[in-house]
Amino acid sequence: MPDRTALSLQQEQFFRALRSGDWQKPPGIENLGIKPEKWLKQVHYGYTLYEWPNDGSRDISPDRVFGGWIAGLSDHIVSMTMASALENDEWFTTTELQTRILRPVPNGLIRIEGRMVSRGRTTGFVEADWHDDRGRHLVRISAAKAIRSRAELEAPSEPKTA
């Protein structure tokens, strides 16, 4: 794997489509209301920056975001961080996701930075940190990703036999 700091051609095209709104969101992303075309502010190799304008619509009580929403949005963000570090013809799947909520996530602008910690041939480890507009550390996410060929992950599953 070459040392590099720029996105691969495949990933440049992917993030261009994602940021323009031309990316066809998977149903899970669409149904959760995740809006990378609006919230992704920066991307480069092994790094993403999202700004989520928390309007309270994901709260379980005032100024307290539902933990499942935090995990769902975080999985997307660490996934896009991993995607930024892929070579042409590679893709990935999440094998582990750990969510640590350090304090309640309040309403207002939430900055979420994703970074690659380690990237090997078949695995990647990424983290993300959430901060509020006062700079308080709210959440830490850690995720392991299995890196495979796109063809392997997009292949239809084999039918089960009895």
GILINDA-V898230 format. One line per field, one symbol per residue. ss: DSSP state (~ for helix, > for strand, _ for the rest). burial: I if it has 16 or more other C-alpha atoms within 10 Angstrom, else O. A space follows every 10 residues. Layout:
BEGIN
ss=???
burial=???
END
This chain:
BEGIN
ss=________~~ ~~~~~~~~~~ ______~~~~ ~~___~~~~> >>>>__>>>> >>>>____>> >__>>_~~~~ ~~~~~~~~~~ ~~~______> >>>>>>>>>> >______>>> >>>>>>>>>_ __>>>>>>>> >_____>>>> >>>>>>>>>~ ~~~~______ __
burial=OOOOOOIIOO IOOIIOOIIO OOOOOOOOOO OOOIIIIOII OOIIIIIIII IIOIOIOIIO OOIOIIIOOI IIIIIOIIII IIIIIIIOOI IIOIOOIOIO IOOOIIIOOI IIIIIIOOIO OOIIIIIIII IIOOOOIIII IIIIIIIIOO OOOOOOOOOO OO
END
